[in-house]
């Protein structure tokens, strides 16, 4: 059987805006009364300095748009962003679009048929026989089962596969007249847009995908929600999420590493999805990590915000660039369920 190896990662971002400018020129007016002070504190403590938005509220306020209009705009904006990320990943891996046997697309911020998988396969020149899979509504951890799917395909078929995660959270700004709660303010303060693609090949140089594992605590399913409303998709994010993660992350990571004869001390890089500063603090504490271990995750949160499914791949790309000789990398992502996903990567020559 073939060893699935991540041979190339490609990223794409829409234009960036400073977090403080977003607050001063838009969100400070979006909220009123006592809510404004609460929102200001949440924005200031978000761990985010700048974010990217395909639809920037400083230029275009979509908060009162109906969902249908937002979905039409999704295709307009997501297609070129996805094409850029895929092109870069293929180039990095030395592949042509026609080489891809399976194309997996993850996105929870927009839906249309034909979807991004079909349109990008057409525009990039993938073969008519290329298999496709669309992963929707898994939220922030979707890259992990997506990575597992392409890894399994490469192992079984011995052919290259491609994963794309593309999210446009900026399309789901909620109207100021809507029910305002702390969860919604946190969502407005954290989320950002991005597309990241990863090319996985049978053998060769890169990072071998050794295993993808998961645990889901269905008793806390209501702690993280993503509801389709008449004015876009609305995020629900309970403050209890960090506590649920603290109950499970240690066992998930310990068991994964033990199956491969190692422990947290044998890991050289950590790509941990930054659902927010508290999430990173919990992971650092529960895994007894050094203060610098999650630097790439915190830097990604600072410069890109929480981009949902692409974020853990953004962190992986940052890690690979900063420490190309790292032997083992653990990826962690969390989302609705509540679900925790972990993956072990090892450098492959």
Secondary structure, 3 states (H helix, E strand, C coil): CCCEEEEEEEEECCCEEEHHHHHHHHHHHHCCCHHHHHHHHHHHCCCCCEEECCCCCCCCCCCCCCHHHHHHHHHHHHHHHHHHHHHHHHHHHCCCHHHCCEEEEECCCCCCCCCHHHHHHHHHCCCCCCEEEEECCCHHHHHHHHHHHHHHHHHHHCCCEEEEEEEEHHHHCCCCCCCCCHHHHHHHHHECEEEEEEEEEECCCEEEEEEEEEEECHHHHHHEEEEEECCEEEEEECCCHHHHHHHHHHHHHHHHHHCCCCCHHHCCEEEECCCCHHHHHHHHHHCCCCCCCCHHHHHHHHHHCECHHHHHHHHHHHHHHHCCCCCEEEEEEEECCCEEEEEEEEEEC
